[in-house]
Amino acid sequence: MITSPKPVIDTFTEGDRHRVVTLWGECGLTRAWNDPDKDIDRKVADSPWGFLVLRLGNAIIGSAMFGYDGHRGSVNYLSVHPAHRGKGYARLLMEHGEALLLARGCPKINLLVRTGNEQVIGLYGQLGYVPDEVVELGKRLIKDD
Ligand SMILES: CC(C)(COP(=O)(O)OP(=O)(O)OC[C@H]1O[C@@H](n2cnc3c(N)ncnc32)[C@H](O)[C@@H]1OP(=O)(O)O)[C@@H](O)C(=O)NCCC(=O)NCCS
């Protein structure tokens, strides 16, 4: 009997860079004002433990970037390749990242959903995330473009 390989969650390594940036592009996550290579450099320098990839053979079919500032955890770049969606892989990545954060004593995760991507709120709802009564403010410290 031939069984198809199962994807495995792993920590990002430098050799993954090109495939991860391609995945983010295919998932519509890249923006002109965020250079993905610079984001990867910053993540690897700051908290490489939280940079997860989902490997299927030699391919990278998913990713997520978790972080923790001592008060709240965060997740960015949650992505699953369009050909592999609806199989629970985003849930797998999220549950793995949550376990990493919990092991660090992180009490809560806050995440952002871009305006125009509201359909993803349904997925986060399935994973136990609810809207918070907050106003989100931001200030750019480094211009990537
Ligand atoms: C969002 C994304 C990561 C989901 O990946 P996925 O592997 O298809 O998601 P999963 O199969 O793990 O779905 C997890 C759960 O959410 C549910 N779900 C998925 N999309 C949903 C939606 N739009 N509305 C409601 N529920 C949804 C699934 O049914 C599943 O529930 P279950 O585990 O109880 O059956 C993927 O669509 C993607 O890469 N999108 C583009 C990038 C993006 O928008 N990222 C989020 C940035 S905030």
The ligand as a Gaussian input file, in Angstrom:
#p B3LYP/6-31G(d) Opt

LIG

0 1
 C       -6.126000      31.148000       6.645000
 C       -5.406000      29.861000       6.220000
 C       -4.038000      29.828000       6.898000
 C       -6.242000      28.634000       6.660000
 O       -5.501000      27.453000       6.386000
 P       -6.208000      25.987000       6.370000
 O       -5.104000      24.982000       6.512000
 O       -7.085000      25.879000       5.191000
 O       -7.104000      26.022000       7.684000
 P       -7.564000      24.723000       8.509000
 O       -7.934000      23.661000       7.531000
 O       -6.541000      24.381000       9.528000
 O       -8.849000      25.268000       9.236000
 C       -8.908000      25.329000      10.652000
 C      -10.337000      25.444000      11.099000
 O      -10.903000      26.685000      10.699000
 C      -12.052000      26.468000       9.879000
 N      -12.026000      27.487000       8.852000
 C      -11.098000      27.679000       7.884000
 N      -11.395000      28.770000       7.164000
 C      -12.559000      29.254000       7.708000
 C      -13.413000      30.351000       7.407000
 N      -13.101000      31.212000       6.429000
 N      -14.495000      30.556000       8.165000
 C      -14.802000      29.725000       9.176000
 N      -14.035000      28.671000       9.522000
 C      -12.945000      28.443000       8.780000
 C      -11.879000      25.081000       9.320000
 O      -13.134000      24.501000       9.022000
 C      -11.214000      24.387000      10.471000
 O      -12.159000      24.039000      11.485000
 P      -12.105000      22.596000      12.180000
 O      -10.663000      22.336000      12.516000
 O      -12.976000      22.748000      13.378000
 O      -12.629000      21.671000      11.122000
 C       -5.249000      29.817000       4.675000
 O       -6.520000      29.972000       4.074000
 C       -4.324000      30.904000       4.143000
 O       -3.111000      30.697000       4.032000
 N       -4.903000      32.069000       3.791000
 C       -4.107000      33.176000       3.233000
 C       -3.229000      33.818000       4.277000
 C       -4.025000      34.442000       5.423000
 O       -5.026000      35.112000       5.223000
 N       -3.507000      34.226000       6.652000
 C       -4.119000      34.765000       7.854000
 C       -3.534000      36.089000       8.145000
 S       -4.349000      36.856000       9.560000

